[in-house]
Amino acid sequence: MKVSFPYMGCVTGYKKILEMLGHEVIMPQKPTQKTIDLGVKYSPEFICFPFKVMMGTYIEAVQRGAEVIISSGGHGPCRAGLYGEVHEKILKHMGYDVQVIIFDSIFRDFGTFYTHLKKVRNGASLIKLIKDIRFAFQIICRMDEIEKKIKILRAYELNRGDFNRAWVEIQKLYDKCWTQQDLEKASKIAHQMINDIPIRKVKDDERIRVGIVGEIYVIMESSVNMNIEQNLNNMGVEVENVQYISDWVKHNTRGFFGSSKAEQMIGKARRFVKMNCGGHDMENIGWMVDFKERGFDAVIHLMPFGCLPELITQSAIPTISKELKLPILSLSLDEQMGTANNQTRIEAFIDLVRNLKSAPKTEVKEIEDEVWNAKLLKQELAG
């Protein structure tokens, strides 16, 4: 089969498992403004931004010959659980003969999960299927580990672009892996490439660390979040993102591939909210608490415009920020991709974070009070 999938972050692992099962992979293109415009044109007007970007990605893929599109679903009030069916109906209405296969958690509906798995396994034996999945997951985990490291060290690179160039080459290395020996060799070379890049030395008390939380698609895909992690690194800020493919797999397989932090984060969130409204809303609030406990300087919350779960998170942020004494910036993203406004907000936010970190404690208290009072005034005026 000619198979494609959404473009979301590092997609090498997706490609590898499908190739190992004998499929012809139609690689999705990294979303561009053309992709977004195409998705907006054929999507319901008030549907979520990720739906529109994925719609554009799928149209581009089927125009290049894709017969099957494989993606993941969602549950609860979050509309992501309906993406697959609606995407498929739109594509067929446009005249494309394509099937959309959605993999939800194996524990939600094992019968449906296994039916979809049989379609994708392409006649492979169960033993080969398990081995291929395990190998692809190893690739995903190792690449995620390197990407996390890059998002810290890139803030201190001496020659702008060194880590980006290395990351491009590292992805090519892992794409060529077919055996465990290939994987071990690629990992050794990749880590050596990262370690060889010159960086400036920074004292611990001068480091600025920012956590990124929010809806999974917009925080993982740089083409729709204004490349925020790169921009923060360019400001000399370390970044830690809470969503990676390996983490998503661990959470949805409940320990088959290692423990997940999601349940632990949901437990921490109960201090502020009592129920999950879908998506990653409770998980994100738990991560805010966790970032504070680990001494991070600030958090940036990213949400698609009109996203129900993240609107719940956004409404709790003023209380969380005040109680934790943690600066939190919430940004809403949609197809209006002008970057100047959000870039200005991010730069002003980081300036505030730097001032709070360097100011004496008495001044920090005064600044916090002023910021909090300004937020209250804004809410009163809006009301």
N, C-alpha and C positions, 0 to 999 in steps of 0.2 A: 504494500500500500504506500501511497504518497502521503506522508504524514507531516503535520505542522503543529504548532503550539503557540501560546502567547509569549511575547518577549517581555521578560521581567527579571531584571538583574542579570546575573551570570547564568547563561542557559546551556553551558557546555554539558552538564550532567544529563539534561533532558535529551539532547542530541545523541549522546553516547548510548544510553539505554535503548533508544529506538533503532539506532544503527546496529547494535549488537543483536537485536531481535530480527534483523534482516529487512527493515523498512527503508524506503527511500525518503530521506528527511528533506522537506522543503523548509530551509531555515528561515524563520521569521526575521524581518528586517527591524533594526532598532527604530522605534517610532520617531517620526519626523513630524513637522507641521503638516505635511501632505497627508500623513497617516491619520493625524488627529482630525483634519478637515474632512477626510473621507468617512471616518467613523461618526463624526457629528452629523454629517449629511444623512446618513441612513439609520440613525439611532433615535429613540424617543427623546424629545427635547429635555425633559427633566430627569432622565436616568443618570446614574452616577458617572462621573468622569472616567473611572477605569473601564466601565462598560464601553464607552465611546472609543477609547484608545484601542481596546482589544478588538472592537468591531472593525476599525480601520486596518488593524494588523491582519485579521482573518481575511478581509476582502483582498488585501495585497497577496496573501498566501494562496488563496484559491485561484486568483488570477495567474499565478505562477504554477498551477497544477495540483495543489493540495486536494486530496480526496477525503481526508479525515483530519479533524482537529481535536487534540487531546488537551484537556484543561482540568482544573480543580473546581470544586464547588464551594458552598458555604451553607450556614444554617442559622436558625433564629430569625429575627426581624430583618437582618441584613439582606438586601436584595441580591447579593452575589449568588445566593442559592438558586436564583432564576436565570442567571446569565446564560448558561448553556442552551436551554430550551429557546430562549428569545433570540440569541445569536443565530441558532440553526434556522429558525423560522424566517428571520430577515434574509439570511443567505439564500434560502430556497425561494423566497419571494422574489429575490433579485435574479433567479434563474440558475443558481449554482447548485450542482448535485454534490453535496458535501454532508458528511455526518460529523456531529460534534459529540465526543465522548467525555463525560464528566466523571472524574474520580473524587468521591467524597471519602471521609474517614472510613476505614475498613470496618469499624465497629458500629457505624450508623445503620448500614444495610448491606450485610455481607453478601447476600444473594446478588444484588445489583452490582456490587463491586467485583465479584467473581465473574459475572457475565461480561462486564467490560474488559476484565483482565484477559479472558479467553479470546476476545476480538483482537486485542493488542499483542498477545504473545506470539501470534503469527506461526502457530504450529510447533513452537519450541516446547521441549519437555519441561516439566515442572522443575526439575533439578537445574536445567540450564537457565530457566527464568529466574530462579532464586539467586543463582550465581551472578547473573548479569545485573540484577537489581542491586545486589550487595556491592558489586564492583563499581557501578555507577554512583552509588551512594558514597563510597569511599572517595571518589573523585570530587563529588559535591562538597563533602566535609573538608577535604584538604584545600580546595580552592576558597571556600568560605573562611578558613583559618588564615590564609594568606591575605585575602581581601580585608579582613578585620585589622590585620597588622598594618597594611598599607594606609588605612584611614587614620591611623595614629601617627606613623612615621612621616607621611607625606606633608604634615604640617611643618616639618622642620627640614625639608629637602633644600640643599644648597643650589641645585640647578633645577629650576621649574620644569616639570614634565618628566623627570627621570622615572618616577614611580609609575606614571601612566604608561610610558613606553615599555617598562618592564612588565606591567600587567598584561599588555597586549601580547607580548611574547610568551608569558606564562600560560595564558589561555590557549595559545597554539600548542604548547608543550603537552598540556593535559588532553587536548583534543586528539593527539596522536597516540594516546595510551590505549593498548588493547590487552595487556597482561599485567599481572601484579609487579613483575620486574620493571616494566615500562613506568608504572605508577611510582615506584620507589625512586627510580632514576629521575623522573620529572620533578618529584617533590624535593629531592636533594638540590637539583639545579635551581629550582624556583626560589627556595630559601636562600641559596647562595647569592642569587641575583639581587634579592631584596637587601640582604646584609651588606652587599658591596656598594650600595648607593650611599654617597656621602650626605650626612645630615649635620645640622648645627646642634651643639650641646645646649640644653635648657635645664635650669634648676627646677626641682620639683615644685617649688612655691611659685614659679612663673608659668607653669603649664595651665592652659585653659582647656577644660574638658567639657564637651557638650554631648548629651544623649539625644538621639532621634527616635521619637515614637510616633505612632499614627496608623492609618489604614495601610495594610500590607503592600498594596500595589504602588501607591504613591511614595512610600518611603524606600521601596526597593528599586524602583525604576528611575534612573537619573534623568531620562529624557522628559519626564513629566513633573519632576520636582525642582526644575531649574538648576539641576546639577548641584544641589545644595551642599552635599558632602565635600565636593571638590572646592566649592567657594569658601566654605568654612576652613578647610585645610589651607587655602591660599591666604587666609587671614591669620594663620598661625594657630588654629584651633584644632585640637584632637577631637575626633568624632567616634561615637559608638552607636551603631544602628541596632535595634532590637529584633529585626526580622531578617532571616536568611533562609534559603531553601532547606538547609539541613535542619534548622530549628523547626520549621513547619512540618517536615517529615517526622521528626521525633515526636512532636506533639500529637500528630494524627495517627501514629502507629503505637502510641502509649508504651514505649519502652522496647519495642522490637529492635530499634536501631540506636538505643541509648536514651537516657533520661531527658525529659523536657522541663524547662524552667517555667513554662506557661502556668501550670497549676500553682506553683509557688508564688508567682506574681499575682495571680487572681486572689490568693490568700492575703497578700499584702494590701490589695485594693479594698478589701472589705472594711477597712478603716474609714473609707470615704463613700463607697457605694455598696449596696447590698445585693444587687442582682445584675446579671449579664444581659445587656440589651442587644447582643449580636456582635459579629465581627470580633475585634480585639479591644473593645472599650475597657473592660475591667483589667485585662492584661496590661494595657498601656498605662493605666493609673498605677498599677502595681509596679511597673518599671520606673515611674516617676519617684515612687517611694524608694525603690532600690537604688536609683542613681543618687539620691540624697544620702542614703546610708553609706554609699561607697565614695562619697566626697566629691561628686561631680559639681561643676560650677553652674550649670544651667541645663535646661531641656527645651528642645524645639519640637512642637507637635504639628504634624502635617495631616491634613484631611481633605478629601474631595468635597467640593461644594455640595451641600445638602445631604451629606452622609449621616444617616440617623445615628449609628453607634458612636461616631466621632463627635457629633453634636452633643451627645450626652457627656462625653469626655470633656469637651470644650466648656460646657456649662459648669463643670466641677473644678476647672483649672484655677479660677480666682481663689477659692477656698484652699485648694491644695498648695498653691504657691505661697499663700500667707502662712499657713500652718507649718509647712516644711521650711519656710524662709528660702525658697528656691525659685530663681527667675525662670519663668516658663513663657515661651512665645508660641502662639497658635497661628498657623497660616492655612488659609483655605485656597485650594488649587482647582482650576477648571480649564476649559479650552481657550480662555482668553490668556494667551501666554506672554503678555507683556511682563518683563522681569523687573523693570525699574522700581516699581513700588515695593515689591517684596524684598528686592535687594537692599533698598534703603532701610527697610524695617529690620532686616537681619544685621546690617552693619551697625545701626543704632543700638540694637539689642546687645551685640557683642561688646560695643563700647561701654554700655551699662555694666555688663558682667565684669569687664576688666576693672572698671572703677570700683565696683563692689569688692573685688578681690584685693585691690591694692589699698583701699581706704582703711583708716583705723576703725575699730569696732563701733565707736560712738557715732562716727559719720555714716557707717553702714546702716545703723538703726534709723538715722534721720532720712537717708535715701529710701530705705524700705517703706517708711511711713509715708513719704511723699508719693512714691509709686503706687502704694495701696490706695491712698486717698484719691489719686488721679483716676484709678480704675473705678472706684465707687462713684465719683462724679460723672464719669463717662456712662456708667450704667444708669444713673438717675436721669441723665439727659436723654438717653436712648429710650427710657421707660416713659 
